[in-house]
Amino acid sequence: MKKIETVGIIGLGALGVLYAQLFTEGLGRDAVLVLADRQRTERYRRDGVFLNGQRCDFHFADAAQVRAPVDILLFAVKFGGLREAIEICRHLVGPGTTVLSVLNGITSEEVLAQAYGREKVVWCVAQKMSAVKVGNQATISPFGDLALGVPAEMDSSRLQRLTALLDSIHFPYELPGDIRRHMWSKLMVNTGCNQTAMVFECGYGGLMEPKAKEVMTGAMREVLLVARAEGISLREEDLQGWVKVIESFPPDGEPSMRQDGKAHRKSEVELFSGTIRRLGTRHGIPTPVNDWLYQRIQEMEAAY
């Protein structure tokens, strides 16, 4: 497999901006394509995109006009836009393309595997960052890192090729021993943190208030129980470790679902409590906290 030379990124929310910047810094502007349709591309060029107050020098590209497959294709769209993005980028995936998703939840890797082939997908979790995007302005601190891996039964050559590139450009990542377990762990924190912040209309600081913290950790414990029923060995120590990460974030920082609520956007509630409620029903596990969060979020979105 040839050396990685080109990266395509679709989705320019906060994480899309962050990874476009890190790859551009490491590989150079011409090697990193920020992909969109023609209308979005024109808007990005006209209005600019900013990271922590600095205008980003990105190579914006109308995906339909790009002819050659890219070596890495990174999806940073919302889950509701994933299938459209898959079709927009289908011609950019060749035999040697490695596909990554920084979407929340535990389902996007399977969707991408069905679309492009399981062997092309390296599993990925974006973690430990505090990221906010308002309009064309992204504010991110800390940057966090990517957790990467493939299931034990899969060939790891694409993962090794990817990490060799990341090492060469000093791109932050880690290799957890069990990527499935790690993805469930991230689902646990997102299910608690994101949904509670949206319902309580607060940032990370507000999540440490007693009532909000009780709801957040209650939702997380339900994920822990469902994960165990799915054969994933999450523990209370994992939960407490994520609480410490949240405590370290800027108090006025906000998770993505709080930003969705403020902007009256459809949230990713189905990825979080929606997933846990369905699996809880399958395994006979009550999920009252996630049931309440799901109902409240549905009511909030209906009132937009």
URNOR-V460804 format. One record per backbone hydrogen bond with DSSP energy under -0.5 kcal/mol. NH is the residue of the N-H (numbers start at 1). CO is the residue of the C=O. If there is no record, write none. Layout:
nh co
NH CO
NH CO
This chain:
nh co
7 31
8 72
9 33
10 74
11 35
13 76
17 13
18 14
19 15
20 16
21 17
22 18
23 19
24 20
25 21
26 22
27 23
28 24
31 28
32 28
32 29
33 7
33 31
34 32
34 59
35 9
35 33
36 61
41 37
42 38
43 39
44 40
45 41
46 42
47 43
48 44
50 136
51 54
52 138
54 51
56 49
58 56
59 32
60 58
61 34
63 36
63 61
65 62
66 62
66 63
70 92
71 6
72 6
73 98
74 8
75 73
75 100
76 10
76 74
81 78
82 79
85 81
86 82
87 83
88 84
89 85
90 87
92 89
93 90
94 70
94 92
97 94
98 71
99 120
100 73
102 75
111 107
112 108
113 109
114 110
115 111
116 112
117 113
120 117
121 118
122 99
122 120
123 121
123 149
125 147
127 125
127 145
130 142
131 129
132 139
134 137
137 134
138 50
138 136
139 132
141 130
145 127
146 172
147 125
148 146
148 174
149 123
154 151
160 156
161 157
162 158
163 159
164 160
165 161
166 162
167 163
168 164
169 165
170 167
171 166
174 146
176 174
182 178
183 179
184 180
185 181
186 182
187 183
188 184
189 185
190 186
191 187
192 188
193 189
194 190
195 190
196 192
197 193
198 194
199 195
200 196
201 197
202 197
204 253
205 251
207 203
208 205
209 206
213 209
214 210
215 211
216 212
217 213
218 214
219 215
220 216
221 217
222 218
223 219
224 220
225 221
226 222
227 223
228 224
229 225
230 226
231 228
232 227
233 231
234 232
238 235
239 235
240 236
241 237
242 238
243 239
244 240
245 241
246 242
247 243
248 244
248 245
249 245
249 246
253 250
258 255
259 255
260 256
261 257
262 258
263 259
264 261
265 260
271 268
272 268
272 269
274 269
275 270
276 272
277 273
278 274
279 275
280 276
281 277
282 278
283 279
284 280
284 281
285 280
286 284
291 287
292 288
293 289
294 290
295 291
296 292
297 293
298 294
299 295
300 296
301 297
302 298
303 299
304 301
